[in-house]
Every structure is written in structure tokens, then in C-alpha cells.
Amino acid sequence: MKKQKTLPGAFAALTKDARFAGTYEVLVPAPERARPHRVPLQFPTQESAESWIHSPEGKDAIQELLAPARK
């Protein structure tokens, strides 16, 4: 039996954009992309970004980003 490839869930990472140095962003892996989607929000701490991921607002935003992949 062939193992089904699963993607990791959304995660928080330090922002690479120098304009927002010292902040965190949320990245959402998608099956059709080599790079994860970036949620267009900045968070002051990793904890606040991870908290947003699990909030109702965050779950809805992540679902919207992944919706085209499920069609």
C-alpha cells in the first residue's frame, strides 16, 4: 500500500521581510505549491501568531487559502 503524503499544518515563523524585522508571520503549506502561502498579517510574538492559527478567525483564513487546492 502506498503511503499518502501529508503536509504539515500552518506554522509561525520569523518574518524575512526587513520592513517587518522582529515580527512573526503565519505560513500555510499547500499541496500544489512549492512554497507555503503567507498570511498577510504580522504578529509581535511567536505565541500570538500561534494563538491566531487556532482562533476561529485564523482557521477561517487558512481554509480560504487552501480552498482552491481542494477543488
PAMILUM-639982 format. One line per 5 residues: for each residue x, y, z of N, C-alpha, C. Coordinates in nm, 2 decimals. Each point is the difference from the previous one (the first is absolute). Layout:
! residues N
X:Y:Z:X:Y:Z:X:Y:Z ~ ...
This chain:
! residues 71
0.08:-0.12:0.00:-0.08:0.12:0.00:0.09:0.13:0.00 ~ -0.04:0.09:-0.08:0.08:0.13:-0.01:-0.04:0.09:0.11 ~ 0.10:0.06:0.07:-0.03:0.10:0.10:-0.05:0.13:-0.06 ~ -0.10:0.06:0.06:-0.05:0.13:-0.05:0.09:0.11:0.06 ~ 0.05:0.09:-0.08:0.08:0.11:0.04:-0.09:0.10:0.07
0.04:0.03:0.12:-0.08:0.11:0.08:0.09:0.12:0.02 ~ -0.06:0.11:-0.01:0.07:0.13:0.02:-0.01:0.04:0.15 ~ 0.10:0.07:0.05:0.00:0.05:0.13:-0.11:0.11:0.01 ~ -0.05:0.03:0.12:-0.10:0.10:0.02:0.06:0.14:-0.01 ~ -0.08:0.10:0.01:0.05:0.14:0.01:0.10:0.02:0.11
0.10:0.08:-0.02:0.10:0.03:0.10:0.04:0.14:0.00 ~ 0.05:0.05:0.12:0.05:0.13:0.01:0.16:0.00:-0.02 ~ 0.04:0.11:-0.07:0.15:0.01:-0.03:0.04:0.15:0.01 ~ 0.12:0.02:0.03:0.05:0.14:0.01:0.00:0.06:-0.14 ~ -0.05:0.12:-0.02:-0.02:0.06:-0.13:0.14:0.03:-0.06
0.01:-0.03:-0.13:0.12:0.02:-0.07:0.01:0.14:-0.06 ~ -0.12:0.07:-0.01:-0.01:0.13:-0.06:0.06:0.10:0.09 ~ 0.11:0.07:-0.04:0.07:0.10:0.08:-0.09:0.11:0.05 ~ -0.11:0.03:-0.07:-0.09:0.11:0.04:-0.07:-0.04:0.13 ~ -0.01:-0.13:0.03:-0.08:-0.04:0.11:0.10:-0.08:0.10
0.12:0.03:0.00:0.10:-0.07:0.08:-0.04:-0.01:0.14 ~ 0.02:-0.12:0.06:-0.04:-0.03:0.14:-0.14:-0.04:0.02 ~ -0.08:-0.02:-0.11:-0.14:-0.04:0.01:-0.01:-0.15:-0.05 ~ -0.12:-0.05:0.02:-0.02:-0.14:-0.05:-0.12:0.00:-0.10 ~ 0.01:-0.10:-0.09:-0.11:-0.02:-0.10:-0.04:-0.14:0.01
-0.12:-0.03:-0.06:-0.05:-0.13:0.00:0.01:-0.06:-0.15 ~ 0.05:-0.12:-0.01:0.02:-0.06:-0.13:-0.08:-0.13:0.00 ~ -0.07:-0.02:-0.12:-0.09:-0.11:-0.01:0.04:-0.08:-0.12 ~ 0.06:-0.12:0.02:0.03:-0.09:-0.11:-0.12:-0.04:-0.08 ~ 0.02:-0.01:-0.13:-0.11:-0.04:-0.09:0.06:-0.10:-0.10
-0.09:-0.10:-0.03:0.05:-0.11:-0.09:0.05:0.03:-0.14 ~ -0.06:0.11:-0.05:0.03:0.03:-0.14:0.12:0.11:-0.01 ~ 0.05:0.03:0.11:0.11:0.11:0.00:0.13:-0.05:0.06 ~ 0.11:0.05:-0.06:0.13:-0.04:0.06:0.03:0.08:0.13 ~ -0.05:0.12:0.00:0.01:0.08:0.12:-0.14:0.02:0.07
0.00:0.02:0.13:-0.13:0.01:0.07:-0.06:0.14:-0.03 ~ -0.13:0.01:0.02:-0.07:0.13:-0.01:0.04:0.08:0.12 ~ 0.01:0.13:-0.01:0.03:0.09:0.11:-0.12:0.07:0.03 ~ -0.05:0.00:0.13:-0.11:0.07:0.04:0.04:0.15:0.01 ~ -0.07:0.09:-0.06:0.04:0.14:0.00:-0.02:0.08:0.14
0.05:-0.06:0.10:-0.01:0.06:0.13:0.14:-0.01:0.07 ~ 0.03:0.10:0.09:0.12:-0.01:0.08:-0.04:-0.01:0.14 ~ 0.08:-0.08:0.08:-0.03:-0.02:0.14:0.13:0.04:0.08 ~ -0.02:0.06:0.12:0.12:0.05:0.08:0.08:-0.12:0.06 ~ -0.07:-0.11:0.03:0.07:-0.12:0.06:-0.05:-0.13:-0.07
0.08:-0.10:0.02:-0.03:-0.13:-0.06:-0.12:-0.05:0.07 ~ -0.02:0.02:0.13:-0.12:-0.05:0.07:-0.12:0.06:-0.05 ~ 0.00:0.13:-0.04:-0.12:0.07:-0.05:-0.04:-0.06:-0.14 ~ 0.10:-0.03:-0.08:-0.02:-0.05:-0.13:-0.06:-0.14:0.01 ~ 0.06:-0.08:0.09:-0.06:-0.14:0.02:-0.14:0.00:0.06
-0.02:0.10:0.08:-0.14:0.02:0.06:-0.10:0.03:-0.11 ~ 0.04:0.09:-0.09:-0.08:0.04:-0.11:-0.04:-0.13:-0.09 ~ 0.10:-0.08:-0.02:-0.02:-0.12:-0.09:-0.12:-0.08:0.06 ~ -0.01:-0.01:0.13:-0.10:-0.09:0.06:-0.13:0.08:0.03 ~ 0.00:0.13:-0.03:-0.12:0.08:0.03:-0.10:-0.03:-0.11
-0.13:0.03:0.02:-0.10:-0.02:-0.11:0.03:0.09:-0.12 ~ 0.05:0.12:0.02:0.04:0.08:-0.12:0.12:-0.06:-0.07 ~ 0.10:-0.05:0.07:0.11:-0.06:-0.07:-0.04:-0.13:-0.07 ~ -0.08:-0.08:0.06:-0.05:-0.12:-0.07:-0.07:0.03:-0.13 ~ -0.09:0.10:0.00:-0.07:0.04:-0.12:0.09:0.05:-0.11
0.10:0.08:0.04:0.10:0.06:-0.10:0.08:-0.11:-0.06 ~ 0.04:-0.10:0.08:0.08:-0.11:-0.05:-0.09:-0.09:-0.10 ~ -0.12:-0.02:0.04:-0.09:-0.08:-0.09:-0.02:0.08:-0.13 ~ -0.01:0.13:0.00:-0.01:0.08:-0.13:0.12:-0.02:-0.08 ~ 0.12:0.00:0.06:0.12:-0.01:-0.08:0.01:-0.14:-0.06
-0.05:-0.10:0.07:0.01:-0.14:-0.05:-0.12:-0.04:-0.09 ~ -0.10:0.08:-0.01:-0.12:-0.03:-0.08:0.03:-0.03:-0.14 ~ 0.08:0.07:-0.07:0.02:-0.03:-0.15:0.07:-0.13:-0.01 ~ 0.08:-0.05:0.09:0.07:-0.13:-0.01:-0.10:-0.11:0.01 ~ -0.11:0.02:0.07:-0.10:-0.11:0.02:-0.09:-0.02:-0.11
0.00:0.09:-0.10:-0.10:-0.01:-0.11:0.04:-0.10:-0.10
